[in-house]
Amino acid sequence: MHPLETRPLPGEYDLYYDLYVSRVPGGNLAELLERQIERVHAVAHSFCGERGGGAGEQFAYAPGKWPVRTLMQHVVDTERVMGYRVLRFARRDPTPLPGFDQDVFATNGGTDQRSLAQFCTEFEHVRRSNIALISGFDVAALAWSGSMWDKKVSLLALCLLLHGHAGHHLDVLEERYV
């Protein structure tokens, strides 16, 4: 079995992360991450229909929820932050990593000046960089653990979070926005 086809063992991540880790299907993670790029483009394209011309890009399904472009910016930002964490864990940096304030990021993302197509392109570039990084990991590397938000997590679980987090928000977009 390829190392990227394994699953984390109990105790390799805090239950908080199960929302994301548990939603990742079986298979080679690098291939799953690659296929998710296509899904990002497909979901973003669905907002060019009835609400067309970008009008749907600032739609929010309920008061207080982020508009589509802000949610897409969040997916890109989190992909970038998680990729940095993957790098730190893979290089066995023992420094505990802090969280980030997603609402501050959302407020300062400049989403009004960018299109969904731009977010898709940025996501694709960041994701491909993350895929290149994790594709060379072996079993020993994936077993390394680090700390983020004062929670212990293995590199394998952190890699699965990349797919699970994006998948969660793509599901939200499809179920509540489209």
PLY file of the C-alpha trace (Angstrom):
ply
format ascii 1.0
element vertex 178
property float x
property float y
property float z
element edge 177
property int vertex1
property int vertex2
end_header
0.00 0.00 0.00
1.26 3.49 -0.88
1.88 5.68 2.21
-0.69 8.21 0.97
-3.37 5.50 1.01
-3.11 4.98 4.77
-5.42 6.47 7.37
-4.47 8.00 10.71
-4.80 5.81 13.77
-6.92 6.79 16.77
-5.08 9.41 18.76
-3.20 10.84 15.77
-5.48 13.86 15.73
-7.93 15.60 18.02
-11.61 14.78 17.56
-12.14 18.42 16.56
-10.56 17.58 13.19
-12.76 14.55 12.57
-15.28 16.76 10.73
-12.66 17.03 8.00
-10.58 13.85 8.28
-13.58 11.50 8.31
-14.97 12.87 5.05
-11.89 11.97 3.00
-12.62 8.84 0.94
-10.15 5.99 0.65
-7.54 5.99 -2.06
-4.30 7.75 -2.86
-4.46 11.17 -1.23
-2.38 12.88 -3.93
-4.86 11.68 -6.56
-7.84 12.73 -4.41
-6.32 16.17 -3.95
-5.73 16.45 -7.69
-9.35 15.52 -8.50
-10.63 18.06 -6.01
-9.17 20.84 -8.16
-11.68 19.90 -10.87
-14.50 20.03 -8.32
-13.47 23.53 -7.23
-13.70 24.71 -10.84
-17.06 22.96 -11.37
-18.62 24.41 -8.22
-17.37 27.91 -9.03
-18.70 27.56 -12.60
-22.18 26.78 -11.21
-22.43 30.40 -10.06
-22.22 31.66 -13.64
-25.69 30.34 -14.44
-28.97 31.90 -13.36
-27.33 34.51 -11.14
-24.77 35.02 -13.98
-22.29 37.75 -14.64
-20.81 37.40 -11.19
-24.00 38.49 -9.42
-24.16 35.17 -7.58
-20.60 35.50 -6.42
-21.63 37.81 -3.58
-24.72 35.80 -2.58
-24.89 34.47 1.00
-27.47 31.84 1.90
-28.31 33.45 5.27
-27.62 36.67 7.17
-24.17 36.63 8.75
-22.84 33.95 6.37
-19.99 34.69 4.04
-20.77 35.47 0.41
-19.52 33.00 -2.20
-16.33 34.86 -3.07
-15.44 35.26 0.62
-16.01 31.55 1.18
-13.80 30.73 -1.80
-11.12 33.07 -0.43
-11.36 31.20 2.88
-10.81 27.88 1.09
-7.73 29.30 -0.67
-6.37 30.93 2.50
-6.81 27.75 4.52
-5.17 25.65 1.79
-2.18 27.98 1.94
-1.99 27.99 5.77
-2.42 24.20 5.98
0.27 23.72 3.32
2.66 25.77 5.44
1.81 23.60 8.44
2.40 20.45 6.37
5.85 21.80 5.45
6.69 22.60 9.08
5.57 19.15 10.26
7.37 17.39 7.40
10.61 19.16 8.31
10.08 18.08 11.93
9.89 21.57 13.32
8.70 21.05 16.93
7.45 24.63 17.34
3.73 24.61 18.22
1.81 26.37 15.47
-0.89 28.91 16.31
-4.28 29.12 14.70
-5.37 31.96 12.47
-8.43 34.16 12.70
-10.50 33.21 9.66
-12.77 36.22 10.14
-9.84 38.66 10.05
-8.60 36.92 6.90
-12.11 37.14 5.38
-12.44 40.83 6.20
-9.09 41.62 4.62
-9.20 39.32 1.60
-10.13 41.94 -0.99
-12.80 39.67 -2.43
-14.69 42.53 -4.09
-11.80 43.04 -6.51
-11.42 39.38 -7.52
-13.51 36.94 -9.50
-14.31 33.32 -8.74
-12.10 32.37 -11.67
-9.16 34.09 -9.99
-9.82 32.22 -6.74
-9.99 28.94 -8.66
-6.67 29.64 -10.35
-5.02 30.56 -7.06
-6.45 27.46 -5.36
-5.16 25.27 -8.18
-1.64 26.68 -7.90
-1.50 26.35 -4.11
-3.03 22.87 -4.21
-0.58 21.63 -6.86
2.27 22.95 -4.72
0.89 21.03 -1.74
0.50 17.88 -3.83
4.12 18.15 -4.97
5.20 18.47 -1.34
3.26 15.51 0.04
3.83 13.18 -2.90
7.32 12.35 -1.66
6.38 11.55 1.94
7.11 8.06 3.20
5.54 6.19 6.12
8.10 7.55 8.59
7.44 11.15 7.58
3.66 10.74 7.77
3.93 9.41 11.33
5.63 12.60 12.55
3.37 14.68 14.80
3.27 18.33 15.59
1.08 20.72 17.50
-1.35 23.30 16.19
-3.87 25.17 18.32
-2.45 23.20 21.25
-3.71 19.99 19.64
-1.42 17.15 18.60
-1.85 16.00 15.01
0.12 13.65 12.78
1.41 14.76 9.43
-0.85 12.16 7.80
-3.94 13.60 9.49
-2.83 17.12 8.57
-2.49 16.07 4.92
-6.02 14.63 5.02
-7.25 17.94 6.45
-6.29 19.61 3.15
-8.86 17.50 1.31
-11.43 17.41 4.10
-11.55 21.17 4.70
-11.94 22.06 1.04
-14.49 19.25 0.61
-16.54 20.53 3.53
-16.81 24.00 2.05
-17.50 22.73 -1.46
-20.39 20.71 0.01
-21.68 23.86 1.72
-21.49 25.77 -1.55
-23.36 23.02 -3.43
-26.00 22.44 -0.75
-26.73 25.97 0.43
-25.60 28.39 -2.26
-26.26 26.83 -5.67
0 1
1 2
2 3
3 4
4 5
5 6
6 7
7 8
8 9
9 10
10 11
11 12
12 13
13 14
14 15
15 16
16 17
17 18
18 19
19 20
20 21
21 22
22 23
23 24
24 25
25 26
26 27
27 28
28 29
29 30
30 31
31 32
32 33
33 34
34 35
35 36
36 37
37 38
38 39
39 40
40 41
41 42
42 43
43 44
44 45
45 46
46 47
47 48
48 49
49 50
50 51
51 52
52 53
53 54
54 55
55 56
56 57
57 58
58 59
59 60
60 61
61 62
62 63
63 64
64 65
65 66
66 67
67 68
68 69
69 70
70 71
71 72
72 73
73 74
74 75
75 76
76 77
77 78
78 79
79 80
80 81
81 82
82 83
83 84
84 85
85 86
86 87
87 88
88 89
89 90
90 91
91 92
92 93
93 94
94 95
95 96
96 97
97 98
98 99
99 100
100 101
101 102
102 103
103 104
104 105
105 106
106 107
107 108
108 109
109 110
110 111
111 112
112 113
113 114
114 115
115 116
116 117
117 118
118 119
119 120
120 121
121 122
122 123
123 124
124 125
125 126
126 127
127 128
128 129
129 130
130 131
131 132
132 133
133 134
134 135
135 136
136 137
137 138
138 139
139 140
140 141
141 142
142 143
143 144
144 145
145 146
146 147
147 148
148 149
149 150
150 151
151 152
152 153
153 154
154 155
155 156
156 157
157 158
158 159
159 160
160 161
161 162
162 163
163 164
164 165
165 166
166 167
167 168
168 169
169 170
170 171
171 172
172 173
173 174
174 175
175 176
176 177
